[in-house]
Amino acid sequence: MHLAIDATNIRQGGGVTHLSQLLNVASLEGSGISSVTVWSCDRTLAQLPTKQWLKKKSCKWIEARLVLRFLGQQLLFNREILKNGCDVLFSPGGTIPFLIKTPVVTMSQNMLPFEPAEALRFGRWSLMRFKMWLLRQSQSRSFRRADGLVFLTQYAKTAISNALGNILKLNSLIPHGIESRFLQPPRPARNISDCSFETPFRLLYVSILMPYKHQVEVALAISHLRKEGWPVEMKFIGPIWGHYGKKFTDLLGELDPQGKFLQWTGEESFEALHNSYINAEAFVYASSCENLPNILIEAMAAGLPIACSNRGPMPEVLGNAGVFFDPESPDSIADTLRELVNNSYLRMSLAELAWQKAQTYSWERCAKDTFEFIAHVAKHHVRA
């Protein structure tokens, strides 16, 4: 069986990570798939591994701007698939071609299009909210037309099924994996009595600066704790985004002009990010909208005690291995951090539980389950 992968709109971030890791660890033996051809831009293809069974292809329209790229994917891509003798298509981006003759498996990786209240955080008339509306239309159509669907969490499966009605088709729950460099056994926990304003307790939050990530509320909570006399500091890592990024950086200037306890270091290289986890003593994750929170899983794998948002799939992923707060409430965040910071035994216990849970997120397992599911869908399509 010859598998085609539509990566024409995968250009950066988690999409590239998922595809490169999937192909890097994949073994086709026993999966029912003998060869794979990936279509994407040259930049993405350069980040994919070299395998005897893997071919990489691009076209002029794939390198074009978004509108031409979309038209090419919708109207021309089917011809490429047929010309190369492919038997089944995997579209990890969630949008499948309008003209397609082969069976198709797609996956849900973005919850923002299906949670309108979260998209509204960008502004009622914002371009981002309009973009999420368009994505909802295209992905809804794709999910209904696909022969197979991959979900990353039970939360996403339930939410999307409720939004679109019960989708009667083959589906599978296949979470992403975690790179081994993030796996670090829990370290000894410092007592808060051993911390001071000169050697504060080190908290970390990694995520892009966007409204649904709630860095503003986290900064307010940390400032509140400092005023109470708690020797804590928070390091924020993540690229800036639009007006929310400016709102956040302006707030840091007001709350801590000298950067003594609120630090934002901007975007850091993904290849070196595991070092930041190692240097932290606890992790905060305040997002209110996720499909599968990869950053949360990285923090779990890094052996950190975690204070986490109680929204979306976060309770499903972290379970009893963390403490939870309302991400929209600085008071709730402060109360939860106060509990976590003040109890070194709790921190050690939660870090161990989180680290153990993170062991189940394997790229090898993800690749095996993904290729076997795609082959199953293709065979089911032929029998049908």
Secondary structure, 3 states (H helix, E strand, C coil): CEEEEECCCCCCHHHHHHHHHHHHHCCCCCCCCCEEEEECCHHHHCCCCCCCCEEEECCHHHHCCHHHHHHHHHHCHHHHHHHCCCCEEEECCCCCCCCCCCCEEEECCCCHHHCHHHHHHHCCCCHHHHHHHHHHHHHHHHHHHCCEEEECCHHHHHHHHHHHCCCCCEEEECCCCCCHHHCCCCCCCCCHHHCCCCCCEEEEEECCCCHHHCHHHHHHHHHHHHHHCCCEEEEEECCCCHHHHHHHHHHHHHHCCCCCCEEECCCCCHHHHHHHHHCCCEEEECCCCCCCCHHHHHHHHCCCCEEEECCCCHHHHHHHHCEEECCCCHHHHHHHHHHHHCCHHHHHHHHHHHHHHHCCCCHHHHHHHHHHHHHHHHHHHHHC
